[in-house]
Amino acid sequence: MPHRSCFSRRSISSCRTMAEEFNSSAAEATAAATATSRSKKSLWPSVLRWIPSSTDHIIQAENRLLSIVKTPYTQEHVNIGSGPPGSKVRWFRSASNEPRFINTVTFESDKDSPTLVMVHGYAAAQGFFFRNFDALTKHFRVIAIDQLGWGGSSRPDFTCKSTEETEAWFIDSLEEWRKAKKLEKFVLLGHSFGGYVAAKYALKHPERVQHLILVGPAGFTSETDHKSEWLTKFRATWKGAVMNHLWESNFTPMKVLRGLGPWGPNLVRKYTSARFGEGETLNEEESRLLTDYIYHTLAAKASGELCLKYIFSFGAFARSPLLQRASEWKVPTTFIYGVQDWMNYQGAVDARKNMSVPCEIIRVPKAGHFVFLDNANGFHSAVLHACRRFLSSDPNSYSLPEDVISI
């Protein structure tokens, strides 16, 4: 049985909580140190480091953010090993035999509640769901994870060289996590890039997924499917050529953030205020804690972020689009989009035409790509409606509010 290092909310509190979603500098001492071991601490105080962050900072920022959540929870690092037992092949194409772990938060719930696993998107981490945990734990056993290479999870050197290898990095690590947690079946929810991973996981392991909830999912259409005249024209300009070159060179927005050093937190603060509008979507405390959390998760060692060029072409079009596999779908699916989401829901509409399983598309008003933050109540209604067959024997339970639309 894989070893798990586990500690409760009370004990952790005593220890001292972008285009869309940001290649790491090997010269940065903090990143190199944290890649070797979480337990090793820098000899330099944070104030003297060029990048004022570390893996420990991520967990501390997470704890502060989750202090807003009222439901008790357990945080653990679930060991997913370094490779299959008895095999010389290592998971995640790593040069190290060091075991990897997935940062996991499990919330208290009724023992008979269905399990809901929540997977974050690109340039994010599980703490982005902080406004949803209290509401959803009334109906589910909620488990939120940081994907491998993101947030407070292990950040192995990213050595994948193809779309297939990159997809396996995320899908296989999720499956090893499931085995370690001894989960048989669960509702799987993924946001944006996390929706892409969740869908690919469900295609490979349909027997494990009771229901699939894809929130503003990325990766349904390819550039050919989209036929973007604007992108074609932009690529022909010198700016477009530079941007395309940077993309194909795997230059991520997070590298810019790290390059700014001590000025990085201020950039994230401006982004958070502009995107979520302190006092509108978030209150002052939520904005402050989320800003701190975002900075530390993005400034840490580059790992999972380097998937970008292998999963998407310039313009965020999938290299292996989900639309092409819609006829293979075996799991009932609900799509949830904010009405103002920049991610076009037409990809879901087109996919549904070729699906032989139940599929529903829900649009939530007063919300963009981060629908679960922009309109938390509308999002919760959509999730409960999607899972109504697990939550009640009454088919009319958990109906949608009038302004939340099913199409």
C-alpha positions as CSV (number, residue, x, y, z in Angstrom):
1,M,0.0,0.0,0.0
2,P,1.5,3.4,-0.9
3,H,2.6,5.5,2.0
4,R,0.7,8.7,2.7
5,S,1.8,11.6,4.8
6,C,-1.4,13.0,6.2
7,F,-2.2,15.9,8.6
8,S,-5.5,17.5,9.6
9,R,-6.7,21.1,9.2
10,R,-6.0,21.8,12.9
11,S,-2.5,20.5,12.9
12,I,-1.5,22.3,9.6
13,S,-2.8,25.6,11.0
14,S,-0.3,25.4,13.8
15,C,2.6,24.9,11.4
16,R,2.3,28.1,9.6
17,T,-2.8,28.9,3.6
18,M,-3.5,34.6,-17.1
19,A,-4.6,34.6,-22.0
20,E,-5.3,32.2,-19.7
21,E,-3.9,30.0,-17.5
22,F,1.6,31.2,-17.2
23,N,10.5,26.9,-19.2
24,S,11.9,27.5,-15.8
25,S,15.4,29.1,-15.3
26,A,17.8,26.4,-14.1
27,A,19.9,29.1,-12.5
28,E,17.3,29.9,-9.9
29,A,18.5,28.4,-6.7
30,T,15.1,28.0,-5.0
31,A,13.6,26.1,-7.9
32,A,16.6,23.7,-8.0
33,A,16.4,23.1,-4.2
34,T,12.7,22.4,-4.1
35,A,12.9,20.1,-7.1
36,T,15.3,17.9,-5.0
37,S,13.3,17.8,-1.8
38,R,10.4,19.6,-0.3
39,S,11.9,19.3,3.1
40,K,15.1,21.2,2.3
41,K,14.9,24.8,3.2
42,S,16.8,27.7,1.6
43,L,19.6,29.2,3.6
44,W,18.5,32.6,2.3
45,P,15.5,34.4,3.8
46,S,12.7,35.0,1.4
47,V,13.3,38.7,1.3
48,L,16.8,38.1,-0.1
49,R,15.7,35.7,-2.9
50,W,15.1,36.8,-6.5
51,I,12.0,34.7,-6.5
52,P,10.4,35.1,-3.0
53,S,8.7,31.7,-3.1
54,S,9.3,28.0,-2.4
55,T,7.3,24.7,-2.2
56,D,6.7,25.4,1.4
57,H,5.3,28.8,0.5
58,I,2.7,27.1,-1.7
59,I,1.4,24.9,1.1
60,Q,1.4,27.8,3.5
61,A,-0.5,30.0,1.0
62,E,-2.9,27.1,0.4
63,N,-3.6,26.8,4.2
64,R,-4.3,30.5,4.5
65,L,-6.7,30.4,1.5
66,L,-8.5,27.4,2.8
67,S,-8.9,29.0,6.2
68,I,-11.9,30.7,4.6
69,V,-13.6,27.3,4.2
70,K,-15.7,26.3,7.1
71,T,-15.9,22.5,6.4
72,P,-13.1,20.5,8.2
73,Y,-10.7,18.9,5.8
74,T,-7.6,16.6,5.7
75,Q,-4.6,17.5,3.6
76,E,-2.2,14.7,2.4
77,H,0.5,14.0,0.0
78,V,-0.5,10.8,-1.7
79,N,2.5,8.8,-2.9
80,I,2.1,7.7,-6.5
81,G,5.6,6.1,-6.6
82,S,8.3,6.4,-9.2
83,G,7.2,3.5,-11.4
84,P,5.3,0.3,-11.6
85,P,6.3,-2.3,-9.0
86,G,9.1,-4.5,-10.2
87,S,9.6,-2.5,-13.3
88,K,12.7,-0.5,-14.4
89,V,10.4,1.9,-16.3
90,R,9.8,5.1,-14.4
91,W,6.5,7.0,-14.4
92,F,6.6,10.5,-15.9
93,R,9.8,9.9,-17.9
94,S,11.8,11.2,-15.0
95,A,15.6,10.7,-14.5
96,S,15.0,10.1,-10.8
97,N,13.8,7.2,-8.8
98,E,12.3,9.6,-6.2
99,P,8.7,8.8,-5.4
100,R,6.2,11.4,-6.5
101,F,3.1,12.7,-4.7
102,I,-0.2,14.4,-5.4
103,N,-1.2,17.1,-3.0
104,T,-4.8,16.2,-2.0
105,V,-7.5,17.8,0.1
106,T,-10.4,15.7,1.3
107,F,-13.4,17.4,3.0
108,E,-15.5,15.9,5.8
109,S,-18.9,14.6,4.6
110,D,-21.6,12.0,5.2
111,K,-20.1,8.6,4.7
112,D,-22.7,7.6,2.1
113,S,-22.2,10.7,-0.1
114,P,-21.0,10.1,-3.6
115,T,-17.4,11.1,-4.2
116,L,-16.6,14.2,-6.3
117,V,-13.0,14.6,-7.5
118,M,-12.2,18.1,-8.7
119,V,-9.3,18.8,-11.1
120,H,-8.0,22.4,-11.7
121,G,-7.0,23.9,-15.0
122,Y,-3.7,25.3,-16.5
123,A,-1.8,27.8,-14.3
124,A,-4.0,27.0,-11.4
125,A,-4.3,24.6,-8.4
126,Q,-7.0,23.0,-6.3
127,G,-7.4,26.1,-4.1
128,F,-9.1,27.9,-6.9
129,F,-12.3,26.0,-5.9
130,F,-12.2,27.6,-2.4
131,R,-15.6,29.2,-2.8
132,N,-17.3,25.9,-3.7
133,F,-16.1,23.5,-1.1
134,D,-18.6,24.3,1.7
135,A,-21.6,24.1,-0.7
136,L,-20.6,20.9,-2.4
137,T,-19.6,19.0,0.7
138,K,-23.2,19.1,1.8
139,H,-23.9,16.7,-1.0
140,F,-20.6,15.0,-1.9
141,R,-17.4,13.6,-0.4
142,V,-15.3,16.3,-2.1
143,I,-11.6,15.5,-3.0
144,A,-9.6,18.2,-4.7
145,I,-6.1,17.6,-6.1
146,D,-3.2,19.5,-7.5
147,Q,-2.2,17.8,-10.8
148,L,1.3,16.4,-11.1
149,G,3.7,19.3,-11.7
150,W,1.3,21.9,-10.3
151,G,0.4,23.5,-7.0
152,G,1.8,21.7,-4.0
153,S,2.3,18.4,-5.8
154,S,5.6,17.0,-6.9
155,R,7.3,18.9,-9.8
156,P,9.4,16.4,-11.7
157,D,11.6,17.6,-14.5
158,F,9.3,17.6,-17.6
159,T,10.9,15.5,-20.3
160,C,7.9,14.6,-22.5
161,K,8.5,15.1,-26.2
162,S,5.1,14.3,-27.7
163,T,1.4,14.8,-27.3
164,E,1.0,11.1,-26.3
165,E,3.7,11.2,-23.7
166,T,2.3,14.5,-22.3
167,E,-1.2,13.1,-22.0
168,A,0.1,10.0,-20.3
169,W,2.0,12.2,-17.7
170,F,-1.3,13.6,-16.5
171,I,-3.6,10.6,-17.1
172,D,-1.3,7.9,-15.6
173,S,-0.5,10.0,-12.5
174,L,-4.2,10.5,-11.9
175,E,-4.8,6.8,-12.2
176,E,-2.0,6.0,-9.8
177,W,-3.5,8.5,-7.4
178,R,-6.8,6.8,-7.7
179,K,-5.3,3.4,-6.9
180,A,-3.5,4.9,-3.9
181,K,-6.7,6.4,-2.6
182,K,-8.6,3.2,-3.3
183,L,-11.4,4.9,-5.1
184,E,-13.6,2.5,-7.2
185,K,-16.0,5.0,-8.9
186,F,-16.4,8.7,-8.6
187,V,-17.8,11.8,-10.3
188,L,-15.0,13.5,-12.1
189,L,-15.0,17.3,-12.5
190,G,-12.3,19.1,-14.5
191,H,-12.0,22.8,-15.4
192,S,-10.4,24.1,-18.6
193,F,-7.2,22.1,-19.2
194,G,-8.3,20.0,-16.2
195,G,-11.4,19.2,-18.2
196,Y,-9.3,18.0,-21.1
197,V,-7.4,15.7,-18.7
198,A,-10.6,14.5,-17.1
199,A,-12.1,13.7,-20.5
200,K,-9.0,11.8,-21.6
201,Y,-9.0,9.9,-18.3
202,A,-12.6,9.0,-18.7
203,L,-11.9,7.7,-22.3
204,K,-9.1,5.5,-21.0
205,H,-10.8,4.4,-17.7
206,P,-14.6,4.8,-18.2
207,E,-15.3,2.1,-15.6
208,R,-14.0,4.4,-12.9
209,V,-16.1,7.5,-13.7
210,Q,-19.8,7.6,-12.7
211,H,-20.4,11.0,-14.3
212,L,-18.1,13.5,-16.1
213,I,-18.5,17.2,-15.5
214,L,-16.5,19.4,-17.9
215,V,-16.3,23.1,-16.8
216,G,-15.3,25.4,-19.7
217,P,-13.2,22.5,-21.1
218,A,-10.2,23.1,-23.4
219,G,-9.2,20.9,-26.2
220,F,-12.4,20.0,-28.1
221,T,-11.5,21.6,-31.4
222,S,-8.4,21.8,-33.6
223,E,-7.2,24.7,-35.6
224,T,-8.6,23.0,-38.7
225,D,-12.0,22.5,-37.1
226,H,-12.1,26.2,-36.0
227,K,-11.0,27.7,-39.3
228,S,-9.9,30.9,-37.7
229,E,-9.4,33.6,-40.3
230,W,-8.2,36.0,-37.6
231,L,-5.5,33.7,-36.4
232,T,-4.3,33.0,-39.9
233,K,-4.0,36.7,-40.6
234,F,-2.3,37.3,-37.3
235,R,0.3,34.6,-37.8
236,A,1.3,36.3,-41.1
237,T,2.3,39.5,-39.2
238,W,5.7,39.9,-37.5
239,K,4.0,39.9,-34.1
240,G,2.2,36.7,-34.8
241,A,5.4,35.1,-36.1
242,V,7.1,36.1,-32.8
243,M,4.3,34.8,-30.7
244,N,4.1,31.5,-32.6
245,H,7.9,31.1,-32.2
246,L,7.7,31.7,-28.5
247,W,4.8,29.2,-28.2
248,E,6.7,26.5,-30.1
249,S,9.8,27.2,-28.0
250,N,7.6,26.4,-24.9
251,F,8.0,29.9,-23.5
252,T,5.3,30.1,-20.8
253,P,3.9,33.2,-19.1
254,M,5.3,31.8,-15.8
255,K,8.8,32.3,-17.1
256,V,8.0,36.0,-17.4
257,L,6.7,36.0,-13.8
258,R,9.9,34.4,-12.5
259,G,12.0,36.8,-14.5
260,L,10.4,39.7,-12.7
261,G,11.6,38.4,-9.3
262,P,10.4,40.4,-6.4
263,W,8.1,42.4,-8.7
264,G,6.2,39.3,-9.6
265,P,3.7,39.4,-6.8
266,N,2.6,42.9,-7.8
267,L,1.9,41.7,-11.4
268,V,-0.3,38.9,-10.0
269,R,-2.1,41.3,-7.7
270,K,-3.0,43.5,-10.7
271,Y,-4.2,40.4,-12.7
272,T,-6.4,39.2,-9.8
273,S,-7.9,42.6,-9.3
274,A,-8.6,43.1,-13.0
275,R,-10.0,39.6,-13.5
276,F,-12.0,39.0,-10.4
277,G,-12.8,42.6,-9.4
278,E,-12.3,42.9,-5.7
279,G,-15.7,43.7,-4.1
280,E,-17.6,42.2,-7.0
281,T,-16.6,38.6,-7.5
282,L,-14.2,38.5,-4.5
283,N,-14.1,40.4,-1.2
284,E,-10.9,42.1,0.0
285,E,-9.7,39.1,2.1
286,E,-10.5,36.6,-0.7
287,S,-8.7,38.7,-3.2
288,R,-5.6,39.1,-1.0
289,L,-5.4,35.4,-0.2
290,L,-6.0,34.2,-3.7
291,T,-3.4,36.6,-5.1
292,D,-0.8,35.2,-2.6
293,Y,-1.8,31.7,-3.5
294,I,-1.7,32.3,-7.3
295,Y,1.8,33.9,-7.1
296,H,3.4,31.0,-5.2
297,T,1.8,28.3,-7.4
298,L,3.0,30.0,-10.6
299,A,6.5,31.1,-9.4
300,A,7.6,27.6,-8.3
301,K,9.7,25.3,-10.5
302,A,8.4,24.8,-14.0
303,S,7.0,21.3,-14.5
304,G,3.5,20.6,-15.5
305,E,3.2,24.0,-17.2
306,L,5.6,22.8,-20.0
307,C,2.8,20.6,-21.4
308,L,1.5,23.6,-23.2
309,K,3.1,23.2,-26.7
310,Y,2.5,19.5,-26.8
311,I,-1.2,19.6,-26.0
312,F,-2.2,22.8,-27.8
313,S,-1.0,24.6,-30.9
314,F,-0.7,28.4,-31.0
315,G,-4.2,29.8,-30.3
316,A,-5.0,27.1,-27.7
317,F,-6.3,24.6,-30.3
318,A,-5.9,20.9,-29.4
319,R,-3.3,18.8,-31.2
320,S,-5.4,15.7,-30.3
321,P,-9.0,17.2,-30.2
322,L,-11.6,15.6,-28.1
323,L,-14.2,16.3,-30.8
324,Q,-12.6,13.6,-32.9
325,R,-13.3,11.0,-30.1
326,A,-16.9,11.9,-29.3
327,S,-18.2,8.7,-30.7
328,E,-16.0,6.8,-28.2
329,W,-17.6,8.4,-25.2
330,K,-18.8,5.9,-22.6
331,V,-19.5,8.2,-19.6
332,P,-22.6,10.4,-19.1
333,T,-21.4,14.0,-19.4
334,T,-22.4,17.5,-18.3
335,F,-20.7,20.6,-19.8
336,I,-20.9,23.8,-17.7
337,Y,-20.0,27.1,-19.3
338,G,-20.2,30.7,-18.1
339,V,-22.3,32.8,-20.5
340,Q,-19.3,35.1,-20.9
341,D,-16.7,32.2,-21.2
342,W,-14.1,32.8,-23.9
343,M,-14.1,29.0,-24.4
344,N,-16.7,28.4,-27.1
345,Y,-19.4,26.0,-26.1
346,Q,-20.0,25.1,-29.7
347,G,-17.3,22.5,-29.4
348,A,-19.5,20.7,-26.9
349,V,-22.6,21.1,-29.1
350,D,-20.7,19.5,-32.0
351,A,-19.4,16.7,-29.8
352,R,-22.8,15.8,-28.4
353,K,-24.1,15.1,-31.9
354,N,-21.7,12.0,-32.0
355,M,-22.1,10.8,-28.5
356,S,-24.2,7.8,-27.6
357,V,-24.4,8.6,-23.9
358,P,-26.5,11.2,-22.1
359,C,-25.0,14.7,-22.5
360,E,-26.2,18.0,-21.2
361,I,-24.8,21.5,-21.8
362,I,-25.5,24.1,-19.1
363,R,-24.7,27.9,-19.3
364,V,-24.4,29.9,-16.2
365,P,-25.2,33.7,-16.3
366,K,-23.0,36.5,-14.9
367,A,-19.9,34.3,-15.3
368,G,-16.9,33.9,-17.5
369,H,-14.2,31.1,-17.7
370,F,-13.9,30.9,-13.9
371,V,-17.6,30.2,-13.5
372,F,-17.1,28.7,-10.1
373,L,-15.7,31.9,-8.8
374,D,-17.8,34.4,-10.9
375,N,-21.2,32.9,-10.0
376,A,-20.6,30.3,-7.4
377,N,-24.3,29.7,-6.6
378,G,-25.2,29.2,-10.3
379,F,-22.3,26.8,-10.6
380,H,-23.4,24.8,-7.6
381,S,-26.9,24.5,-9.0
382,A,-25.4,23.2,-12.3
383,V,-23.3,20.6,-10.5
384,L,-26.1,19.3,-8.4
385,H,-28.4,19.2,-11.4
386,A,-25.8,17.2,-13.3
387,C,-25.6,14.6,-10.4
388,R,-29.2,14.5,-9.4
389,R,-29.5,10.8,-10.2
390,F,-26.9,10.1,-7.5
391,L,-28.3,12.5,-5.0
392,S,-32.0,11.8,-5.0
393,S,-34.6,9.3,-6.1
394,D,-36.8,12.1,-7.2
395,P,-36.0,12.9,-10.9
396,N,-37.3,16.4,-10.4
397,S,-34.9,17.2,-7.6
398,Y,-32.2,19.8,-8.1
399,S,-33.9,21.6,-11.0
400,L,-32.0,24.5,-12.5
401,P,-32.8,28.1,-11.5
402,E,-34.6,30.0,-14.3
403,D,-31.5,32.0,-15.3
404,V,-29.3,28.9,-15.6
405,I,-29.9,27.5,-19.0
406,S,-29.7,23.9,-20.3
407,I,-29.3,23.7,-24.1
